[in-house]
Amino acid sequence: MINSIIVVSVLFLVMIVSHYAVKKLSPSRQSEQREYQVVCAGLNDGQMRPLRPITDISNMNLVSEGARVRISDYVPFVVEGESMSTASIHSEDIVLVKVLTGEDRLHLKKDNIIAFTYEIEGDNTGTKGYKLRQFIDYIVNINTLDAEKWCEEHNIIIERARFIEKYEKAKARVEKDSETYICSKTWHNGGIDYSFHSIVSLYGKVEYCIPRDKLK
């Protein structure tokens, strides 16, 4: 009987692997709170608050496929917004982000959920904001990209006009022809919106998500 209870408890803590390779965690419950950096999941990036108090996860027992997840290996963020809901990431969830630097930035896979840094509107302190996007692909030499062909290759059909509009704006602000860009997408008001970011603004990749109902 005791062994059965232990097995059920372990299974409850094992993560569910989502279609988007962001793994869900079910932590032990805690009541203490602390402030975490906010990551925006939406289009109003300049309006969000940089920090938000939420359940402290630093001492939680998080288990993935039978192995304990070391929280200290990741940067936790509180999600604000619902633009990643199609990837089962919702407002007030906590995501654990693996910071990417150097060559590691060049090994993303389709549909990875990623975090970019951006300048906060009206802020003069140098504080960075963070936003979530879903990776589509890399673009090298954005000035010479055949946008129509790229859309065909990546099955961008319904929102193609929007994609080309955003591409033209991105191309106009390119500083270096050889700079690698990342094309990503987000959801807003039931539609898809596209973004083009220099690879230098890529902060990291979301590896795990702790759903908000596990943080109450």
Residue frames as a rotation matrix with the C-alpha (Angstrom) as fourth column:
MET 1
0.564 0.826 0.000 0.00
0.826 -0.564 0.000 0.00
0.000 0.000 -1.000 0.00
ILE 2
0.474 -0.479 -0.739 2.79
0.124 -0.795 0.594 2.41
-0.872 -0.373 -0.318 0.96
ASN 3
-0.596 -0.738 0.317 4.67
0.384 0.085 0.920 1.56
-0.705 0.670 0.233 -2.25
SER 4
-0.102 0.650 0.754 1.53
0.990 -0.006 0.138 2.31
0.094 0.760 -0.643 -4.27
ILE 5
0.805 0.401 -0.438 1.20
0.487 -0.868 0.100 5.73
-0.340 -0.293 -0.894 -2.64
ILE 6
0.013 -0.902 -0.433 4.86
0.057 -0.431 0.900 6.52
-0.998 -0.036 0.046 -3.40
VAL 7
-0.618 -0.226 0.753 4.45
0.701 0.276 0.658 5.51
-0.356 0.934 -0.012 -7.05
VAL 8
0.367 0.840 0.399 1.35
0.921 -0.389 -0.029 7.69
0.131 0.378 -0.916 -7.44
SER 9
0.703 -0.142 -0.697 3.14
0.239 -0.875 0.420 10.64
-0.670 -0.462 -0.581 -5.83
VAL 10
-0.390 -0.920 -0.032 6.12
0.192 -0.116 0.974 10.30
-0.901 0.374 0.222 -8.17
LEU 11
-0.424 0.297 0.856 3.91
0.904 0.185 0.384 10.03
-0.044 0.937 -0.347 -11.23
PHE 12
0.664 0.726 -0.180 2.10
0.728 -0.683 -0.068 13.19
-0.172 -0.086 -0.981 -10.16
LEU 13
0.475 -0.561 -0.678 5.38
-0.040 -0.783 0.620 15.09
-0.879 -0.268 -0.395 -10.18
VAL 14
-0.391 -0.637 0.664 6.61
0.649 0.320 0.690 13.83
-0.653 0.701 0.288 -13.53
MET 15
-0.453 0.153 -0.878 6.39
-0.390 -0.920 0.041 16.52
-0.801 0.361 0.476 -16.21
ILE 16
0.481 0.616 0.624 4.16
0.496 0.396 -0.773 16.40
-0.723 0.681 -0.115 -19.27
VAL 17
-0.660 -0.749 -0.050 6.10
0.337 -0.355 0.872 17.08
-0.671 0.559 0.487 -22.48
SER 18
0.331 0.826 -0.456 4.13
-0.068 -0.461 -0.885 19.48
-0.941 0.324 -0.097 -24.68
HIS 19
0.720 0.030 0.693 4.07
0.662 0.269 -0.700 19.64
-0.208 0.963 0.174 -28.45
TYR 20
0.847 -0.353 0.398 6.23
-0.096 -0.837 -0.538 22.75
0.523 0.418 -0.743 -28.22
ALA 21
0.144 -0.863 -0.485 9.00
0.568 0.473 -0.673 21.12
0.810 -0.179 0.558 -26.17
VAL 22
-0.419 -0.163 0.893 8.20
-0.626 -0.660 -0.415 23.17
0.657 -0.733 0.174 -23.07
LYS 23
-0.459 0.164 -0.873 7.84
0.398 0.917 -0.037 20.75
0.794 -0.364 -0.486 -20.17
LYS 24
0.319 0.691 0.649 5.26
-0.423 -0.509 0.750 21.21
0.848 -0.514 0.130 -17.44
LEU 25
-0.742 -0.581 -0.334 6.20
0.113 0.382 -0.917 20.90
0.660 -0.719 -0.218 -13.78
SER 26
0.515 0.857 0.040 4.02
0.022 -0.059 0.998 20.20
0.857 -0.513 -0.049 -10.76
PRO 27
-0.499 -0.830 0.249 5.87
-0.197 -0.171 -0.965 21.54
0.844 -0.531 -0.078 -7.71
SER 28
-0.315 0.336 -0.888 5.26
0.926 0.315 -0.210 20.96
0.209 -0.888 -0.410 -4.05
ARG 29
0.487 0.638 0.597 3.10
0.506 -0.763 0.402 23.81
0.712 0.106 -0.694 -2.76
GLN 30
-0.541 -0.614 -0.575 4.51
0.840 -0.355 -0.411 26.76
0.048 -0.705 0.708 -0.85
SER 31
0.547 0.826 -0.132 2.92
0.836 -0.546 0.051 29.90
-0.030 -0.138 -0.990 0.54
GLU 32
0.045 -0.597 -0.801 5.90
0.395 -0.726 0.563 32.27
-0.917 -0.342 0.203 0.70
GLN 33
0.870 0.268 0.415 6.24
0.486 -0.320 -0.813 34.88
-0.085 0.909 -0.409 -2.03
ARG 34
-0.168 -0.881 -0.443 9.08
0.423 -0.471 0.774 36.70
-0.890 -0.058 0.452 -3.72
GLU 35
0.562 0.335 -0.756 9.46
-0.442 -0.651 -0.617 39.00
-0.699 0.681 -0.218 -6.71
TYR 36
-0.079 -0.540 0.838 10.40
0.633 0.622 0.460 37.55
-0.770 0.567 0.293 -10.08
GLN 37
-0.786 -0.244 -0.568 11.22
-0.290 -0.666 0.687 39.22
-0.546 0.705 0.452 -13.37
VAL 38
0.297 0.947 0.125 8.23
-0.113 0.165 -0.980 39.46
-0.948 0.277 0.156 -15.69
VAL 39
-0.890 -0.423 0.167 8.29
0.120 0.136 0.983 38.19
-0.439 0.896 -0.070 -19.28
CYS 40
-0.242 0.826 -0.510 5.62
-0.666 -0.523 -0.531 39.59
-0.705 0.211 0.677 -21.59
ALA 41
-0.760 0.151 0.632 3.46
0.493 0.768 0.409 37.29
-0.424 0.622 -0.658 -23.69
GLY 42
0.425 0.904 0.045 1.63
0.758 -0.328 -0.564 39.83
-0.495 0.274 -0.825 -25.81
LEU 43
0.169 -0.310 0.936 1.97
0.843 -0.447 -0.300 42.96
0.511 0.839 0.186 -27.90
ASN 44
0.837 0.190 0.513 1.88
-0.042 -0.913 0.407 45.59
0.545 -0.362 -0.756 -25.12
ASP 45
0.301 -0.809 -0.505 5.53
0.778 0.514 -0.361 45.01
0.552 -0.284 0.784 -24.27
GLY 46
-0.540 -0.623 0.565 6.21
0.257 -0.762 -0.594 48.57
0.801 -0.175 0.572 -23.16
GLN 47
0.075 0.710 0.700 3.38
-0.562 -0.550 0.618 48.67
0.824 -0.440 0.358 -20.63
MET 48
0.623 0.267 -0.735 4.20
0.282 0.800 0.530 45.81
0.729 -0.538 0.423 -18.28
ARG 49
0.771 -0.365 0.522 5.77
-0.636 -0.411 0.653 45.99
-0.024 -0.835 -0.549 -14.84
PRO 50
0.045 -0.866 -0.497 9.32
-0.746 0.302 -0.594 44.59
0.665 0.398 -0.632 -14.59
LEU 51
-0.924 -0.369 -0.103 8.84
-0.190 0.674 -0.714 42.62
0.333 -0.640 -0.693 -11.36
ARG 52
0.101 0.994 0.038 5.92
-0.652 0.037 0.757 40.72
0.752 -0.101 0.652 -9.90
PRO 53
-0.555 -0.263 0.789 5.43
-0.808 0.395 -0.437 38.99
-0.196 -0.880 -0.432 -6.53
ILE 54
0.415 0.640 -0.646 4.42
-0.697 0.681 0.227 35.33
0.585 0.356 0.729 -6.77
THR 55
0.972 0.018 0.234 4.98
-0.176 0.719 0.672 32.03
-0.156 -0.694 0.702 -4.98
ASP 56
0.146 -0.989 0.005 8.65
-0.956 -0.140 0.259 31.41
-0.256 -0.043 -0.966 -4.19
ILE 57
0.927 0.201 -0.316 9.83
-0.312 0.882 -0.354 28.35
0.207 0.426 0.881 -6.15
SER 58
0.185 -0.983 -0.017 13.47
-0.856 -0.153 -0.493 28.41
0.482 0.106 -0.870 -5.03
ASN 59
-0.656 -0.450 0.605 13.10
-0.722 0.609 -0.329 25.47
-0.221 -0.653 -0.725 -2.63
MET 60
0.454 0.890 0.032 10.42
-0.815 0.429 -0.390 23.54
-0.361 0.151 0.920 -4.47
ASN 61
-0.402 -0.498 0.768 10.95
-0.140 0.863 0.486 19.92
-0.905 0.087 -0.417 -5.37
LEU 62
0.430 0.498 -0.753 10.62
-0.794 -0.188 -0.578 19.87
-0.429 0.847 0.314 -9.19
VAL 63
-0.257 -0.455 0.853 10.95
-0.087 0.890 0.449 16.51
-0.962 0.041 -0.268 -10.95
SER 64
0.343 0.290 -0.893 11.27
-0.907 -0.143 -0.395 15.72
-0.243 0.946 0.214 -14.65
GLU 65
0.571 -0.053 -0.820 11.25
-0.470 0.797 -0.379 12.14
0.673 0.602 0.430 -15.92
GLY 66
0.810 -0.138 -0.570 12.44
0.462 0.750 0.474 10.88
0.362 -0.647 0.671 -12.57
ALA 67
-0.263 -0.958 -0.113 15.25
0.902 -0.203 -0.380 13.42
0.341 -0.202 0.918 -12.19
ARG 68
0.341 0.354 -0.871 15.21
0.733 -0.680 0.010 16.54
-0.589 -0.642 -0.492 -10.05
VAL 69
0.444 -0.128 0.887 15.29
0.655 -0.629 -0.419 19.85
0.611 0.767 -0.195 -11.90
ARG 70
-0.286 -0.618 -0.732 17.89
0.913 -0.408 -0.013 22.25
-0.291 -0.672 0.681 -10.52
ILE 71
0.740 0.673 0.017 16.13
0.656 -0.715 -0.243 25.60
-0.151 0.191 -0.970 -10.49
SER 72
0.428 -0.646 -0.632 19.47
-0.014 -0.704 0.710 27.37
-0.903 -0.296 -0.310 -10.12
ASP 73
-0.510 -0.615 0.601 20.37
0.567 0.285 0.773 26.25
-0.647 0.735 0.203 -13.67
TYR 74
-0.232 0.557 0.797 17.60
0.884 -0.222 0.412 28.46
0.407 0.800 -0.441 -15.09
VAL 75
-0.999 0.042 0.010 16.21
-0.043 -0.937 -0.346 31.97
-0.005 -0.346 0.938 -14.83
PRO 76
-0.406 0.914 -0.020 12.58
0.883 0.387 -0.265 32.02
-0.234 -0.125 -0.964 -13.63
PHE 77
-0.971 0.214 0.110 10.11
-0.162 -0.920 0.356 34.51
0.178 0.328 0.928 -15.10
VAL 78
-0.372 0.928 0.014 6.48
0.308 0.137 -0.941 35.28
-0.876 -0.346 -0.337 -14.37
VAL 79
-0.750 0.151 0.644 4.40
0.651 -0.005 0.759 35.32
0.118 0.988 -0.095 -17.56
GLU 80
-0.335 0.710 -0.619 2.10
0.010 -0.655 -0.756 38.27
-0.942 -0.260 0.212 -18.28
GLY 81
-0.221 0.349 -0.911 -0.25
-0.932 -0.352 0.092 37.86
-0.288 0.869 0.403 -21.22
GLU 82
0.271 0.490 0.829 -1.89
-0.213 0.870 -0.445 35.06
-0.939 -0.056 0.340 -23.17
SER 83
0.452 -0.065 -0.890 -0.13
-0.877 -0.211 -0.431 35.20
-0.160 0.975 -0.153 -26.54
MET 84
-0.614 -0.689 -0.385 1.58
-0.725 0.685 -0.072 31.85
0.313 0.234 -0.920 -25.86
SER 85
-0.066 0.685 0.726 -1.61
-0.799 0.399 -0.450 30.07
-0.598 -0.610 0.521 -24.80
THR 86
0.735 0.307 -0.605 -1.46
-0.647 0.584 -0.490 27.89
0.203 0.751 0.628 -27.93
ALA 87
-0.130 -0.838 -0.530 1.74
-0.252 0.545 -0.800 26.46
0.959 0.029 -0.282 -26.40
SER 88
0.527 0.488 -0.696 -0.05
0.515 0.469 0.718 25.94
0.676 -0.737 -0.004 -23.06
ILE 89
-0.625 -0.653 -0.427 1.77
0.768 -0.417 -0.485 28.88
0.139 -0.632 0.763 -21.43
HIS 90
0.326 0.893 0.310 -0.58
0.698 -0.449 0.558 31.26
0.637 0.035 -0.770 -19.65
SER 91
0.024 -0.226 0.974 -0.51
-0.346 -0.916 -0.204 34.49
0.938 -0.332 -0.100 -17.70
GLU 92
0.438 -0.002 0.899 0.80
-0.895 -0.102 0.435 34.01
0.091 -0.995 -0.047 -14.13
ASP 93
0.931 -0.321 -0.172 2.62
0.312 0.947 -0.077 30.78
0.188 0.018 0.982 -15.03
ILE 94
0.466 -0.879 -0.100 6.31
-0.562 -0.381 0.734 30.63
-0.684 -0.285 -0.672 -14.17
VAL 95
0.955 -0.260 -0.140 8.67
0.029 0.552 -0.833 29.64
0.294 0.792 0.535 -16.98
LEU 96
0.501 -0.864 0.043 12.24
0.054 0.080 0.995 28.50
-0.864 -0.496 0.087 -16.47
VAL 97
0.969 -0.142 -0.204 14.53
-0.238 -0.305 -0.922 29.91
0.069 0.942 -0.329 -19.15
LYS 98
0.427 -0.888 0.171 17.89
0.738 0.451 0.501 28.50
-0.522 -0.088 0.848 -20.15
VAL 99
0.579 -0.287 -0.763 20.16
-0.358 -0.931 0.078 31.44
-0.733 0.228 -0.642 -21.00
LEU 100
0.653 -0.338 0.678 21.77
0.715 0.571 -0.404 31.11
-0.250 0.749 0.614 -24.46
THR 101
0.524 -0.568 -0.635 25.03
-0.425 -0.820 0.384 32.71
-0.738 0.068 -0.671 -25.53
GLY 102
-0.439 -0.869 -0.229 27.48
-0.621 0.109 0.777 32.38
-0.650 0.483 -0.587 -28.41
GLU 103
-0.860 -0.006 -0.511 27.00
-0.433 0.537 0.724 29.36
0.270 0.843 -0.465 -30.66
ASP 104
-0.810 0.586 0.004 24.17
0.469 0.652 -0.595 28.03
-0.352 -0.480 -0.803 -28.49
ARG 105
-0.241 0.735 -0.634 21.97
-0.321 -0.677 -0.662 30.73
-0.916 0.044 0.399 -29.98
LEU 106
-0.392 -0.015 -0.920 22.24
-0.916 -0.079 0.392 29.02
-0.078 0.997 0.017 -33.37
HIS 107
-0.953 -0.050 -0.299 20.68
-0.090 0.989 0.121 25.69
0.289 0.142 -0.947 -32.41
LEU 108
-0.466 0.866 0.179 17.02
-0.593 -0.156 -0.790 26.51
-0.656 -0.475 0.586 -31.88
LYS 109
-0.909 0.267 0.320 14.38
0.402 0.762 0.508 24.19
-0.108 0.591 -0.800 -33.31
LYS 110
-0.624 0.730 0.279 11.02
-0.118 -0.441 0.890 25.01
0.772 0.522 0.361 -34.89
ASP 111
0.361 0.933 -0.008 8.35
0.065 -0.016 0.998 25.95
0.930 -0.361 -0.066 -32.34
ASN 112
-0.388 -0.519 -0.762 10.76
0.864 0.083 -0.497 26.42
0.321 -0.851 0.416 -29.44
ILE 113
0.821 0.560 0.107 9.45
0.461 -0.762 0.455 29.09
0.337 -0.324 -0.884 -27.07
ILE 114
-0.193 -0.981 0.025 12.14
0.888 -0.186 -0.421 31.74
0.418 -0.059 0.907 -26.69
ALA 115
0.655 0.323 -0.683 12.73
0.638 -0.721 0.270 34.95
-0.405 -0.613 -0.678 -24.75
PHE 116
0.042 -0.590 0.806 14.07
0.737 -0.527 -0.424 38.18
0.675 0.612 0.413 -26.22
THR 117
-0.292 -0.147 -0.945 15.27
0.760 -0.635 -0.136 41.32
-0.581 -0.758 0.297 -24.47
TYR 118
0.086 0.307 0.948 13.97
0.800 -0.589 0.118 44.72
0.594 0.748 -0.296 -25.49
GLU 119
-0.908 -0.384 0.169 14.23
0.253 -0.822 -0.511 48.36
0.335 -0.421 0.843 -24.45
ILE 120
-0.177 0.866 -0.468 11.46
0.959 0.046 -0.278 49.46
-0.219 -0.499 -0.839 -22.07
GLU 121
-0.018 0.252 0.968 9.69
0.630 -0.748 0.206 52.53
0.776 0.614 -0.145 -23.41
GLY 122
0.603 0.288 0.744 10.37
-0.180 -0.860 0.478 55.63
0.778 -0.422 -0.466 -21.32
ASP 123
0.921 -0.321 -0.222 12.92
0.335 0.358 0.871 53.91
-0.200 -0.877 0.437 -19.08
ASN 124
0.689 -0.702 0.179 16.25
-0.428 -0.594 -0.681 55.69
0.585 0.393 -0.710 -18.62
THR 125
0.536 -0.451 0.714 17.85
-0.729 0.179 0.660 53.26
-0.425 -0.875 -0.233 -16.18
GLY 126
-0.394 -0.692 -0.605 19.03
-0.898 0.431 0.092 50.71
0.197 0.580 -0.791 -18.73
THR 127
-0.377 0.349 0.858 16.65
-0.409 0.768 -0.492 48.08
-0.831 -0.536 -0.147 -17.37
LYS 128
-0.896 0.031 -0.444 15.77
-0.403 0.366 0.839 45.45
0.189 0.930 -0.315 -19.97
GLY 129
0.131 0.944 0.302 12.34
-0.874 0.254 -0.415 44.03
-0.468 -0.210 0.858 -20.64
TYR 130
-0.883 -0.377 0.280 11.70
-0.243 0.877 0.414 40.45
-0.401 0.298 -0.866 -21.74
LYS 131
0.102 0.941 -0.321 9.16
-0.919 -0.034 -0.394 38.99
-0.382 0.335 0.861 -24.14
LEU 132
-0.299 -0.093 0.950 8.17
-0.005 0.995 0.096 35.51
-0.954 0.024 -0.298 -25.30
ARG 133
0.122 0.331 -0.936 7.93
-0.970 -0.162 -0.184 34.42
-0.212 0.930 0.301 -28.91
GLN 134
0.581 0.073 0.811 7.68
-0.002 0.996 -0.088 31.13
-0.814 0.049 0.579 -30.80
PHE 135
-0.357 -0.881 -0.310 10.66
-0.402 -0.154 0.902 30.36
-0.843 0.446 -0.299 -33.03
ILE 136
0.840 0.532 -0.111 10.10
-0.303 0.290 -0.908 29.87
-0.451 0.796 0.404 -36.76
ASP 137
0.640 -0.681 0.356 13.57
0.767 0.541 -0.344 29.98
0.042 0.494 0.869 -38.33
TYR 138
-0.026 -0.758 -0.651 16.82
0.410 -0.602 0.685 31.88
-0.912 -0.249 0.327 -38.75
ILE 139
0.915 0.182 0.361 17.37
0.404 -0.358 -0.842 34.42
-0.024 0.916 -0.401 -41.51
VAL 140
-0.059 -0.969 -0.238 20.88
0.614 -0.224 0.757 35.23
-0.787 -0.101 0.608 -42.72
ASN 141
-0.946 -0.319 0.059 21.39
0.260 -0.635 0.728 38.34
-0.195 0.704 0.683 -44.89
ILE 142
-0.194 0.969 -0.150 17.91
0.614 0.001 -0.789 39.70
-0.765 -0.246 -0.596 -44.29
ASN 143
-0.149 0.095 -0.984 18.39
-0.460 -0.888 -0.016 42.37
-0.875 0.450 0.176 -46.99
THR 144
-0.681 -0.187 -0.708 18.53
-0.731 0.232 0.642 39.74
0.044 0.955 -0.295 -49.73
LEU 145
-0.720 0.454 0.525 15.71
0.084 0.808 -0.583 37.54
-0.689 -0.376 -0.620 -48.46
ASP 146
-0.785 0.599 -0.161 13.09
-0.215 -0.020 0.976 36.48
0.581 0.801 0.145 -51.01
ALA 147
-0.725 0.479 0.494 10.12
-0.614 -0.125 -0.780 37.01
-0.312 -0.869 0.385 -48.71
GLU 148
0.281 0.882 -0.378 7.55
-0.959 0.267 -0.091 35.33
0.021 0.388 0.921 -50.98
LYS 149
0.076 -0.340 -0.937 9.71
-0.346 0.873 -0.344 32.22
0.935 0.350 -0.051 -51.37
TRP 150
-0.886 -0.441 0.142 10.42
-0.252 0.201 -0.947 32.15
0.389 -0.874 -0.290 -47.63
CYS 151
-0.300 0.874 0.382 6.69
-0.892 -0.115 -0.438 32.20
-0.339 -0.472 0.814 -46.94
GLU 152
0.456 0.432 -0.778 6.18
-0.744 0.665 -0.066 29.27
0.489 0.609 0.624 -49.30
GLU 153
-0.284 -0.699 -0.656 8.94
-0.155 0.709 -0.688 27.26
0.946 -0.094 -0.310 -47.65
HIS 154
-0.991 -0.131 0.003 7.58
-0.015 0.088 -0.996 27.93
0.130 -0.988 -0.089 -44.16
ASN 155
-0.474 0.876 -0.087 3.90
0.771 0.461 0.441 27.49
0.426 0.141 -0.893 -44.99
ILE 156
-0.645 0.278 -0.712 2.96
0.289 -0.773 -0.564 31.08
-0.707 -0.570 0.418 -44.15
ILE 157
-0.658 0.493 0.568 -0.31
0.695 0.108 0.711 31.50
0.289 0.863 -0.414 -46.00
ILE 158
0.308 0.938 -0.162 -3.11
0.930 -0.261 0.258 33.19
0.200 -0.230 -0.952 -44.02
GLU 159
0.790 -0.041 -0.612 -1.01
0.294 -0.851 0.436 36.03
-0.538 -0.524 -0.660 -42.60
ARG 160
0.143 -0.811 0.567 1.42
0.983 0.182 0.011 36.41
-0.112 0.556 0.824 -45.50
ALA 161
0.380 0.043 0.924 0.70
0.419 -0.899 -0.130 40.10
0.825 0.436 -0.360 -46.07
ARG 162
0.969 -0.022 0.245 1.36
-0.227 -0.464 0.856 40.80
0.095 -0.886 -0.455 -42.40
PHE 163
0.573 -0.808 0.137 4.61
0.601 0.528 0.600 38.82
-0.557 -0.261 0.788 -42.56
ILE 164
0.052 -0.570 0.820 5.90
0.942 -0.245 -0.230 40.80
0.332 0.784 0.524 -45.55
GLU 165
0.672 0.251 0.696 4.88
0.070 -0.958 0.278 44.10
0.737 -0.138 -0.662 -43.92
LYS 166
0.938 -0.327 0.111 6.85
-0.143 -0.074 0.987 43.26
-0.315 -0.942 -0.117 -40.77
TYR 167
0.386 -0.825 0.412 9.78
0.841 0.498 0.210 41.97
-0.379 0.265 0.887 -42.84
GLU 168
0.289 -0.249 0.924 10.06
0.653 -0.655 -0.381 45.25
0.700 0.714 -0.027 -44.75
LYS 169
0.855 0.054 0.516 10.13
-0.294 -0.770 0.567 47.21
0.428 -0.636 -0.642 -41.51
ALA 170
0.791 -0.592 0.152 12.81
0.170 0.452 0.876 44.92
-0.587 -0.667 0.458 -40.08
LYS 171
0.323 -0.681 0.657 14.93
0.946 0.226 -0.230 45.19
0.008 0.697 0.717 -43.22
ALA 172
0.586 -0.024 0.810 14.87
0.261 -0.941 -0.216 48.98
0.767 0.338 -0.545 -43.00
ARG 173
0.808 -0.258 0.530 16.55
-0.578 -0.520 0.629 48.97
0.113 -0.814 -0.569 -39.60
VAL 174
0.836 -0.548 0.006 19.24
0.545 0.832 0.100 46.38
-0.060 -0.080 0.995 -40.34
GLU 175
0.735 -0.629 -0.251 22.71
-0.489 -0.749 0.447 47.69
-0.469 -0.206 -0.859 -39.50
LYS 176
-0.419 -0.907 0.043 24.84
-0.685 0.347 0.640 44.80
-0.595 0.239 -0.767 -40.77
ASP 177
0.127 0.492 -0.861 24.04
-0.954 0.299 0.031 42.79
0.273 0.817 0.507 -43.90
SER 178
-0.409 -0.403 -0.819 25.63
-0.287 0.909 -0.303 39.66
0.866 0.111 -0.487 -42.45
GLU 179
-0.733 0.117 0.671 23.75
-0.678 -0.035 -0.734 39.82
-0.062 -0.993 0.105 -39.15
THR 180
-0.806 0.456 -0.378 21.66
0.326 0.874 0.360 36.75
0.495 0.167 -0.853 -38.35
TYR 181
-0.536 0.726 0.431 18.01
-0.818 -0.572 -0.055 37.42
0.207 -0.382 0.901 -37.58
ILE 182
-0.926 0.362 0.105 15.36
0.294 0.870 -0.396 35.27
-0.235 -0.336 -0.912 -35.96
CYS 183
-0.533 0.846 0.012 11.83
-0.529 -0.345 0.775 35.13
0.660 0.407 0.631 -37.32
SER 184
-0.947 0.269 -0.176 9.28
0.308 0.599 -0.740 34.32
-0.093 -0.755 -0.650 -34.63
LYS 185
-0.410 0.877 0.250 5.55
0.036 -0.258 0.965 34.55
0.911 0.405 0.074 -34.11
THR 186
-0.962 0.267 -0.060 3.02
0.049 -0.050 -0.998 35.39
-0.270 -0.962 0.035 -31.45
TRP 187
-0.416 0.890 0.186 -0.78
0.784 0.248 0.569 35.39
0.460 0.383 -0.801 -31.20
HIS 188
-0.906 0.167 -0.388 -2.96
0.089 -0.822 -0.562 38.44
-0.413 -0.544 0.730 -30.66
ASN 189
-0.244 0.919 -0.310 -6.75
-0.684 -0.389 -0.617 38.78
-0.688 0.061 0.723 -30.90
GLY 190
0.539 0.527 0.657 -7.02
-0.068 0.805 -0.590 35.43
-0.839 0.274 0.470 -32.62
GLY 191
0.971 -0.217 -0.097 -4.43
-0.102 -0.013 -0.995 36.20
0.214 0.976 -0.035 -35.30
ILE 192
0.465 -0.882 -0.071 -0.74
0.858 0.429 0.282 35.60
-0.218 -0.192 0.957 -35.84
ASP 193
0.949 -0.300 -0.092 1.81
-0.312 -0.933 -0.180 38.39
-0.031 0.200 -0.979 -35.67
TYR 194
0.652 -0.758 0.001 5.41
0.683 0.587 -0.436 38.07
0.330 0.285 0.900 -36.81
SER 195
0.874 -0.457 -0.164 8.62
-0.268 -0.736 0.621 39.49
-0.405 -0.499 -0.766 -35.42
PHE 196
0.627 -0.778 0.037 12.19
0.428 0.305 -0.851 39.84
0.651 0.549 0.525 -36.70
HIS 197
0.934 -0.337 0.118 14.90
-0.275 -0.465 0.841 40.17
-0.229 -0.818 -0.527 -34.04
SER 198
0.200 -0.949 -0.245 18.64
-0.717 0.028 -0.696 40.30
0.668 0.315 -0.675 -34.27
ILE 199
0.420 -0.073 -0.905 20.13
0.311 0.948 0.067 37.18
0.853 -0.310 0.421 -32.74
VAL 200
-0.670 -0.739 0.067 22.00
0.222 -0.285 -0.933 39.37
0.708 -0.610 0.355 -30.24
SER 201
-0.421 0.589 0.690 18.67
-0.828 -0.559 -0.028 40.17
0.370 -0.583 0.723 -28.55
LEU 202
0.371 0.507 -0.778 17.93
-0.156 0.860 0.486 36.47
0.915 -0.060 0.398 -27.96
TYR 203
0.077 -0.289 0.954 18.06
-0.972 -0.235 0.007 35.86
0.222 -0.928 -0.299 -24.21
GLY 204
-0.801 -0.373 0.469 17.22
-0.505 0.841 -0.194 32.18
-0.322 -0.392 -0.862 -23.91
LYS 205
-0.493 0.596 -0.634 14.88
-0.337 0.541 0.771 29.25
0.802 0.593 -0.065 -24.44
VAL 206
0.063 0.621 0.782 11.99
-0.998 0.031 0.056 28.21
0.011 -0.784 0.621 -22.25
GLU 207
-0.757 -0.403 -0.514 12.64
-0.395 0.909 -0.132 24.71
0.521 0.103 -0.847 -20.95
TYR 208
-0.683 0.509 -0.524 9.96
0.704 0.649 -0.287 24.30
0.195 -0.565 -0.802 -18.30
CYS 209
-0.446 0.629 0.637 6.64
-0.373 -0.778 0.506 25.80
0.814 -0.012 0.581 -17.29
ILE 210
-0.889 0.270 -0.370 5.05
0.454 0.404 -0.794 25.71
-0.065 -0.874 -0.482 -13.84
PRO 211
-0.293 0.849 0.440 1.30
0.509 -0.251 0.823 26.26
0.809 0.465 -0.359 -14.34
ARG 212
-0.546 0.079 0.834 -0.32
-0.470 -0.853 -0.227 28.98
0.694 -0.516 0.502 -12.28
ASP 213
0.545 0.835 0.081 -2.76
-0.549 0.282 0.787 26.56
0.634 -0.474 0.612 -10.63
LYS 214
0.481 -0.462 -0.745 0.23
0.622 0.779 -0.081 24.79
0.618 -0.424 0.662 -9.07
LEU 215
-0.587 -0.765 0.266 1.43
0.418 -0.568 -0.709 28.04
0.694 -0.305 0.652 -7.50
LYS 216
0.139 0.737 0.662 -1.67
-0.365 -0.583 0.726 28.90
0.921 -0.342 0.188 -5.46
